[in-house]
Amino acid sequence: MPGDYADIHTGQQLVAGVRDESLCQSGVLLVHAAYFASAINSSLVRIHVGFRGRAMQSPFGYPQPIGTGKNPDTAQRTDRWPSGKRLPASVAAYLACTLEVLAPKAGNVHVHQSFDDATVLDYIASAAVLAPLLDETARRGVGATVLEAVRRTQLVAQTNTNLGIVLLLAPLAAVPAECSLADGVAAVLDSLTVEDSRAVYTAIRLASPAGLGKVPDQDIGGEPTLPLRTIMQLAADRDAIARQYACAFRDVFAFGVPCLLQALEQGRCLADSLVWCQLQWLAEFGDSLIARKCGCAISQEAAERARQVLTLGWPDTLAGREAFSELDRWLRGDAHRRNPGTTADLVVATLFVALRDGLIPVPFTVRWA
């Protein structure tokens, strides 16, 4: 990213003794999250955040239930989409952001662990205000969507919880509904303008993330003079999110999504599949947030440790589970400076693609735990 932003995507440890309890509470929290999202959405409607007097849509992207009964909760619903069909971007985003933060990944937030400045509730609240924006991305524009998402997130979270997620999901959400994401995202990226760059630069400054550096060309401290995709191409060799703009999300489509689907096809639950996906991303690419904050050697060490966890057979063997716990402790050390935040953002993007394009169908046919 220009100037090297740093996402603060927090995390905590999977402890074998509380694993079942953690997954159970995660499921309960996911149910409550829907009500939490609705409450946040209602509050934002009342104050007309960012819409200049126009009410927001539901975070779930569809109208109230339609049916023949007087009680909308028991009336026959007609607002469902067929299993395996593409989801609205808002629905896919809310599910992806929420499920990712509930999964007990190494070095990232879940129910039982928090950083000093962020908890699982901060991420759920951030997902709730981001999701409705994404159905309007094609009209609003990618850069404007990123900026508005950052502004809304600051109303519900005290720290930067989702800058990297927003940067990844905004261009994907702009793909026309009739197109698959793999077929449509390149045209969106090619259409990005200098105006998109200005909006994204403003968003990054507003989010004020840790770890910003200086670059000789198109530094975040100045005014951009190139289209957003061109600027991202300049940073692609040092930032995994920028690389997705440069390669038209090839890493997500050709690596992340197959890893996630492979885990599910092996009969793993969705929670374990998301952790498996995180380990695969980290083992293959390291983490560019870790590299910016701690240096490339530490990122490479994170990759090697993740490979060791996979080689030892996580989660099916005791040795694999012990190696995972050690990886989690190591990532959490040094005041969380080794937090693999970019990897977490890429897991969100991976799950978003799978949900939006119907590769993981809704209603769900997989189990959470």
C-alpha positions in Angstrom: 0.0 0.0 0.0 1.3 3.6 -0.6 3.3 4.6 2.4 2.7 1.2 4.0 -0.5 1.3 6.0 -0.8 -1.3 8.8 -4.1 -3.0 9.6 -4.8 -3.7 13.2 -6.5 -7.0 13.0 -6.2 -8.5 16.5 -6.0 -12.0 17.7 -5.8 -14.6 20.4 -4.9 -18.2 21.2 -6.8 -21.4 20.6 -6.3 -23.4 23.8 -7.2 -27.1 23.5 -9.0 -27.2 26.8 -11.5 -24.5 25.9 -11.8 -25.2 22.2 -15.3 -26.8 22.3 -16.6 -24.1 24.6 -15.1 -21.4 22.4 -16.8 -22.7 19.2 -20.1 -23.1 21.1 -19.9 -19.5 22.3 -18.9 -18.4 18.8 -22.1 -19.8 17.4 -24.1 -18.0 20.1 -22.3 -14.8 19.4 -23.0 -15.1 15.7 -26.7 -15.3 16.3 -26.6 -12.3 18.6 -24.5 -10.4 16.0 -27.5 -10.2 13.7 -29.5 -8.4 16.3 -26.5 -6.2 17.1 -26.1 -5.3 13.4 -29.8 -4.4 13.2 -29.5 -2.2 16.2 -26.5 -0.4 14.8 -28.2 0.0 11.5 -31.3 1.5 13.1 -29.2 4.0 15.0 -27.4 5.1 11.8 -30.7 5.5 10.0 -31.8 7.9 12.7 -28.7 10.0 12.4 -28.5 9.6 8.6 -24.8 8.8 8.7 -23.1 9.6 5.5 -26.2 9.5 3.4 -27.0 13.2 3.5 -30.5 12.6 4.9 -31.1 9.3 3.1 -31.7 6.2 5.2 -29.3 3.3 5.1 -30.3 -0.2 3.8 -30.4 -3.2 6.1 -26.9 -4.6 6.7 -28.3 -7.8 5.2 -29.1 -6.1 1.9 -32.7 -7.2 1.5 -36.1 -5.8 2.5 -38.2 -6.9 5.5 -39.7 -10.3 5.3 -42.7 -10.5 3.0 -45.5 -13.0 3.7 -49.2 -13.5 4.2 -49.2 -13.5 8.0 -49.4 -10.5 10.3 -46.2 -11.5 12.2 -43.2 -11.0 9.9 -41.3 -13.5 11.9 -43.7 -16.3 11.2 -45.1 -15.3 7.8 -44.1 -17.3 4.8 -40.9 -15.7 3.5 -40.4 -14.8 -0.2 -37.1 -13.0 0.1 -34.8 -16.0 0.0 -32.4 -16.8 -2.8 -31.8 -20.3 -4.1 -29.0 -22.3 -2.6 -25.8 -22.0 -4.6 -26.7 -18.7 -6.1 -24.7 -15.4 -5.8 -25.3 -13.4 -2.6 -25.7 -9.7 -2.5 -22.4 -8.1 -1.6 -23.8 -6.8 1.7 -24.8 -10.3 2.9 -21.5 -11.9 1.8 -19.5 -9.2 3.5 -21.3 -9.3 6.8 -21.1 -13.1 6.9 -17.4 -13.1 5.9 -16.3 -10.4 8.3 -18.3 -11.9 11.2 -17.4 -15.6 10.6 -13.7 -14.8 10.1 -13.4 -12.9 13.5 -15.2 -15.8 15.3 -12.9 -18.4 13.9 -10.1 -19.1 16.4 -7.2 -18.3 14.1 -3.6 -18.0 15.3 -2.8 -14.4 16.3 -6.2 -13.0 15.4 -9.3 -12.0 17.4 -11.9 -14.4 18.6 -14.3 -14.8 21.4 -11.9 -15.5 24.3 -9.0 -13.0 23.5 -8.7 -9.3 22.8 -6.1 -6.7 22.4 -6.0 -3.7 24.7 -7.7 -1.5 22.0 -10.0 -4.0 20.2 -12.3 -6.9 20.9 -14.5 -9.2 18.8 -17.4 -6.8 19.3 -15.5 -4.0 17.6 -15.1 -6.2 14.5 -18.8 -7.2 14.5 -19.8 -3.6 14.8 -17.4 -2.7 12.0 -18.9 -5.4 9.8 -22.4 -4.1 10.5 -21.6 -0.6 9.3 -19.5 -1.7 6.3 -21.9 -4.2 4.8 -24.7 -2.0 3.6 -22.3 0.3 1.8 -21.1 -2.5 -0.5 -24.3 -2.9 -2.4 -23.9 0.7 -3.5 -20.2 0.5 -4.5 -20.8 0.5 -8.3 -22.8 3.7 -8.0 -20.7 5.4 -5.3 -17.3 4.4 -6.6 -14.5 2.3 -5.0 -12.6 5.1 -3.5 -15.6 6.9 -2.1 -16.8 3.6 -0.6 -13.5 3.0 1.1 -13.6 6.5 2.6 -17.2 6.3 3.8 -16.5 2.9 5.3 -13.6 4.3 7.3 -15.8 7.2 8.5 -18.6 4.9 9.6 -16.2 2.5 11.3 -14.9 5.3 13.5 -18.4 5.7 14.9 -18.4 2.2 16.3 -14.8 1.3 16.9 -12.0 3.2 18.6 -9.2 1.7 16.4 -8.6 0.7 12.9 -10.5 -2.6 12.6 -11.1 -3.0 8.9 -9.1 -0.8 6.6 -7.5 -3.7 4.8 -10.8 -5.5 4.6 -12.5 -2.5 3.0 -9.7 -2.1 0.5 -10.1 -5.7 -0.6 -13.9 -5.9 -0.6 -14.7 -2.6 -2.3 -13.5 -3.5 -5.8 -15.0 -6.9 -5.5 -18.4 -5.5 -4.5 -18.3 -3.2 -7.6 -18.5 -6.2 -9.9 -21.9 -6.4 -11.6 -24.2 -8.9 -9.9 -24.6 -10.9 -13.1 -20.8 -11.6 -13.3 -18.6 -13.8 -11.3 -16.0 -12.0 -9.3 -13.1 -13.6 -11.2 -14.7 -12.5 -14.6 -15.6 -9.0 -13.5 -13.0 -7.6 -11.1 -10.3 -6.7 -13.7 -12.6 -4.3 -15.5 -13.4 -2.6 -12.1 -9.7 -2.3 -11.3 -8.9 -0.9 -14.8 -11.6 1.7 -14.4 -10.2 3.2 -11.1 -9.2 6.8 -11.4 -7.1 9.5 -9.7 -10.2 10.5 -7.8 -10.4 7.0 -6.3 -6.7 7.4 -5.3 -7.5 10.7 -3.5 -10.4 9.2 -1.6 -8.3 6.2 -0.5 -5.4 8.4 0.6 -7.9 10.4 2.7 -9.3 7.2 4.2 -5.8 5.9 5.1 -4.9 9.2 6.8 -8.3 9.2 8.6 -7.8 5.6 9.8 -4.3 6.7 11.0 -2.9 3.1 11.1 0.3 2.1 12.8 3.3 1.3 10.7 3.1 4.0 8.0 6.3 4.4 6.1 7.7 6.7 3.5 8.1 5.9 -0.2 9.7 8.1 -2.9 6.8 8.0 -5.3 3.1 8.5 -4.5 3.7 8.7 -0.7 0.6 8.7 1.4 1.7 12.0 2.9 1.2 13.8 -0.4 -1.4 14.0 -3.1 -1.7 11.1 -5.5 -1.3 11.8 -9.2 -2.0 8.4 -10.6 -5.0 6.1 -10.8 -5.5 3.8 -7.8 -4.6 0.5 -9.5 -1.3 2.1 -10.8 -0.4 3.2 -7.4 -1.2 -0.2 -6.0 1.1 -1.8 -8.6 3.9 0.4 -7.2 3.4 -1.2 -3.8 2.6 -4.8 -4.9 6.1 -6.2 -4.1 5.8 -5.2 -0.4 2.1 -5.3 0.4 -0.3 -8.3 -0.2 -3.4 -6.2 -0.4 -1.8 -3.9 -3.0 -0.8 -7.0 -4.9 -4.4 -8.1 -5.3 -5.1 -4.8 -7.1 -2.1 -5.5 -9.3 -2.9 -9.1 -10.1 -6.7 -8.8 -10.3 -7.1 -10.8 -7.1 -5.4 -13.9 -8.6 -4.0 -14.9 -5.2 -7.5 -15.0 -3.8 -9.1 -16.8 -6.7 -6.4 -19.3 -7.5 -5.0 -19.9 -4.0 -7.2 -18.7 -1.1 -10.6 -20.0 -2.4 -9.3 -23.5 -3.4 -7.6 -23.9 0.0 -10.9 -23.0 1.8 -13.0 -25.3 -0.4 -10.5 -28.1 0.0 -10.8 -28.0 3.7 -14.6 -28.1 3.6 -14.5 -31.0 1.1 -12.3 -32.9 3.5 -15.2 -32.8 5.9 -13.8 -30.0 8.2 -16.2 -27.6 9.9 -16.3 -24.0 8.7 -14.4 -22.8 11.8 -11.6 -25.2 11.3 -11.6 -24.5 7.6 -11.1 -20.8 8.1 -8.2 -21.5 10.5 -6.8 -24.0 7.9 -7.1 -21.2 5.2 -5.2 -18.8 7.4 -2.4 -21.2 8.0 -2.1 -21.9 4.2 -2.0 -18.1 3.4 0.6 -17.5 6.1 2.7 -20.5 5.1 2.7 -19.6 1.5 3.1 -15.8 1.6 4.1 -14.7 5.1 2.4 -11.6 6.2 3.1 -8.2 4.8 1.9 -6.4 8.0 4.4 -8.4 10.0 7.1 -7.5 7.4 6.4 -3.8 7.6 6.4 -3.7 11.4 9.1 -6.3 12.2 11.0 -6.9 9.0 10.9 -9.5 6.3 12.9 -12.1 8.3 10.2 -12.2 10.9 7.5 -12.6 8.3 9.5 -15.5 6.8 9.7 -17.0 10.3 5.9 -16.8 10.6 5.6 -18.6 7.3 8.0 -21.3 8.4 6.1 -21.8 11.7 2.8 -22.0 9.9 4.2 -24.6 7.5 5.4 -26.6 10.5 1.9 -26.6 12.0 0.5 -28.0 8.8 3.3 -30.5 8.4 2.6 -31.9 11.9 -1.0 -32.5 11.0 -3.1 -29.7 12.6 -5.8 -30.2 13.8 -5.9 -34.0 13.7 -2.7 -34.7 15.7 -1.6 -33.7 19.2 1.8 -32.5 17.7 -0.1 -30.3 15.2 -2.3 -28.8 17.9 0.7 -28.1 20.1 2.6 -26.5 17.3 -0.5 -24.4 16.6 -0.6 -23.2 20.2 3.1 -22.3 20.1 2.6 -20.4 16.8 -0.3 -18.5 18.4 1.8 -17.6 21.5 4.6 -16.4 19.3 2.4 -14.3 17.1 0.9 -12.7 20.2 4.3 -11.9 21.7 6.2 -8.6 21.6 3.0 -6.6 22.4 1.2 -8.2 19.4 3.7 -6.7 16.9 3.7 -10.0 15.0 -0.1 -9.9 14.5 -0.8 -11.4 11.0 -3.4 -8.8 10.2 -3.0 -8.8 6.4 -3.5 -12.6 6.4 -6.7 -12.1 8.3 -7.9 -9.6 5.7 -7.1 -12.1 2.9 -9.1 -14.8 4.7 -12.1 -12.4 4.8 -11.7 -11.7 1.1 -11.5 -15.5 0.4 -14.7 -16.2 2.3 -16.4 -13.2 0.7 -15.7 -14.6 -2.8 -16.9 -18.1 -1.8 -20.1 -16.8 -0.4 -20.9 -14.1 -3.0 -20.4 -16.5 -5.9 -22.3 -19.3 -4.3 -19.3 -21.6 -3.8 -20.4 -22.0 -0.2 -24.1 -22.0 -0.6 -26.6 -20.2 1.7 -28.6 -21.6 3.4 -25.5 -23.2 4.8 -24.9 -26.9 4.2 -21.7 -26.9 6.2 -21.5 -27.0 10.0 -19.8 -24.2 12.0 -18.1 -26.5 14.6 
